Amino acid sequence: MNWLSLNQVQKQYGIKKVLDSLTFGVGEKEKIGIIGANGSGKSTLMKIIMGFEEPDEGTVHRNKSITFAYLKQEPDLDDGNTVFQEVLSERKEELKLLEEFKNLSLKLANNALALESLASLQQKLENLECWDLENRVKQYLHQVGIQNLQTRISSLSGGEKKKIALAKLFINKADFLLLDEPTNHLDTQTIEWLENMLQSFEGSLLMVTHDRYFLTRVTDGIADLRNG
């Protein structure tokens, strides 16, 4: 069963037809890499799949029973967030509880009311498995070389921001990943980490990359996009 299907998709900018009657599908737990020359329409294809752009003609069907996650070439992160806040920015309830617990812990100082509130908060954290979530955030960030979780996003380099975006991607546990040049700006250690994460990933994957070595080690098949 296909988790993603495109039928006769066309997209044109001015006189240039970027996608021309494109038809293909990605099945459950299938991992496909997309290659093609610069300007061949790979990123446009990703945006159309995610609904950020509309095709001029044709249809895109995404299985509504599964979750999709998209990594752009240049991730959109909130510069005002700390590293920890950004990785959990799509897990708002858990993030709020973890921050409340931290703030309340600082106010204890023999305050009986604070102790009672802390006990109630701990139960909520356990119910949502927030401790496991926090540990996974710390583990992922440590594995990609990010040590200070309180650093502001605004102070990070392009490569560091890519690492944060990848940690965020895996924390949210989507069923279908769409990755646009995921290895750009990454060091060797993080590329190896990403390779291991994708090899063990049990969902579907559609990935654009120029890194053929990485592509062949992670995907089941390769699609070559040319002439639309």
Number of C-alpha atoms within 10 A of each C-alpha: 10 15 21 19 17 18 15 15 21 20 23 15 9 7 6 9 14 19 25 16 13 17 15 13 17 19 15 16 17 18 24 23 23 19 20 16 12 9 10 18 20 24 17 18 22 21 18 17 22 16 12 10 13 18 20 12 16 16 17 20 13 19 13 9 8 11 14 20 17 20 20 17 17 16 16 11 17 14 14 13 16 17 29 21 22 22 26 21 18 14 15 11 13 20 21 13 17 20 12 13 17 11 12 15 14 9 11 15 9 8 9 10 9 16 16 11 14 19 12 11 17 15 11 15 20 11 10 13 12 18 15 12 19 16 11 15 22 18 15 19 22 13 16 22 14 16 13 13 17 11 16 17 21 14 12 14 11 13 16 19 22 25 28 23 23 21 23 24 19 19 18 16 14 16 18 26 22 22 23 23 18 23 23 16 18 18 14 11 12 19 18 15 14 23 17 13 13 19 13 10 19 14 20 23 25 21 24 24 20 18 13 12 9 16 21 13 12 22 19 13 12 17 14 12 16 15 12 17
